[in-house]
């Protein structure tokens, strides 16, 4: 019996196994992938041992950096990050973050501890019926879930409206500064 791609179905261990014929590249993009370069500034080098395959099926060797120059570039890049960290724009983004997170964390932790302490020290209060079989403990417990979702929504909204744009500008500025140090290659 054959599958829709024309290969026989079976145990998969034989010579017709798809895993043995797969070289890690999309066959539809095989002709164009050699000429396309990925120019995303956030693209990192591949992990050790996971190099891209060259035309002959062998891993492409990674360029070897000169040790002295690499240390100078790293030191210069570290200076760039320290400079950005000391900038007023970075401090403003961090301040906006702290002004939301610290009070929200304290309030939510206080609400959680208050629920737990009340449940253990005042079981009569928590057992008081509100409507039928629903008691105060159930309402407060469901309130914990509700406040978790509300806090998550509020955090995402605050980040989107007050921090994301400034943080993105800082990120791009930092990337441009480090790219300048490394001679255009990031």
N, C-alpha and C positions, 0 to 999 in steps of 0.2 A: 504494500500500500504506500502511496506517495503523498507527501504534504502539498500544500498549495504552491510552494516554491520549487517543486519538482524533485526534491530530495526524498529518499526513502525514509519512512518512519521506522523507528526501532529503538534499540537500546542506546544508541548514540556512542557506543564504544568502538565501532568499526571505522574503516577508512573514510566512510562517508560522513563522519561527524562534522557538524558545523564548526565546532571549536577548533578542529585541526586546520581548517581552511581559513580561519579568521585571522587577519594580520593586524587588527586594531584600527584600520582605516575604513571609511565609508566608501564603497566601490563607486557610488554615484558621484562622489566628489574627487575621485582619484586623479582625474586629469587636471582639475583646477587647483587642488590643494597644494601642489608644489609651488605655485606662483603667489599664493595668497599669504600675506604676513598679518599676524594679529598685532595690531598697534594700540592696544588698550594700555593706558598707563598703570592700571592696577593688576596687570597680568604678571604673575610671578613665574620664576623658572620652575620647571618640573622637578618633582622630588627625586632624590638620588636613586638611580637605577631605573627610572621611568623615562628615559630619553626618547625623543621622537625617532621614528625609523627613517633612515635615509633611503635612497632609491634602491640599494642592493639588499635591503631588509636588515641591515645592521644598524645599531643605534648611532645617531650622529654624536660625535664627541663634543662635549661642552668646551668652550674656549677657556683656556687657563689664564687666569689673571696674574699679573706680576705682583709678588707679595708686598713690596714697598709701596707701590702705587695704590693697591687695594686698601692698605692701612690708612694712607692719606685720605682716600675717598671716604672711608668709614668715619674717620675723625671729622672731616669736613661735614659729612651728612649729620653726624651727631651734633655738631655745632648748629646746623640749620634747625634741627628739632628743638634744641635748647632755646634758640632765638625765637622760634615760633611759640614755644611754651611760655616764654616771658612776655610775649606780645599782649597788648591790651585786648585785641580781638579774641585771643584764646582765653584770657582771663574772664572776659565777658561771657563766652559760651559756657565755661565751667561754672561761673557764678549763677547763670540762669538754670543750669542743671541742678546745682546744689539747692537753690532757692525752692525748687519744686520737690526734689527727692527727699531731702532731710525732713521737712515737715510732714510730707505724705507718709514716709516710713514710720515716723514717730506716732502719727495718728493711727495708722493701720495696726502697728504693733500694740499700741495701747488698747485698741478695740479688741484685738485678739486675746490679749492677756486678761482684759476685763471680762470677756466671755468665759474663759477657762476658770478664772478665780470665782466668778459668780456661780458657775455650774458646780464647783466643788464646795464652796462655802455656804451657798444659799439654795439648797436643792428644793426647798419649799417654794421659793419664788420662781425657779425655773420650771417647776411642775404645775404651776398655776395655769388652768385651761384658758384659752383665748376664744376658740370657736370649736366646739365638739371635741375631737381627740387632739386637736392642734394646741400645743402649749407654748409658753414663753421660750423654752429652750429650742423648740423647733423653729420658731420665728427667728430667733437670734442666730441659730446655726445656718439657716438659709440666708440670713443677712450677711454672714461671713462670705458666702459664695458671691452674693450680689455685690458687696463692696470690693471683692477681688476683681471682678469684671469691670466695675466702674473705675477703679483705680488704674487698671490697665488701659482702658479707653482714655482716661484723663492724661496719663503719661504719654501715650502715643500722640494725642492731640497737642499737648504742650510741646513735645519734641518737634512735631511737624510745623507748628506755627511760630515757635520762638527760638529754635536752635538749629534745625537741619540746614537751612540755607547758609547761615554763618559758618557752620561746621564744614559744609561742602566747599565753601570759598577758602577756608583755611586749608583744607585737604589739597585742593588744587594748587594753591600758592606754595604749599610745602613740596608738592610733587614737582612743580616748575623749578623751585630752588635746588632740589636734589638732582634734578635732571641737568641743570646747568653745571653742577659740580662734576657730574660723571660724563660730561661731554656729549649730552644728548641721548645717551642710552640709559634707560632706567631699569 
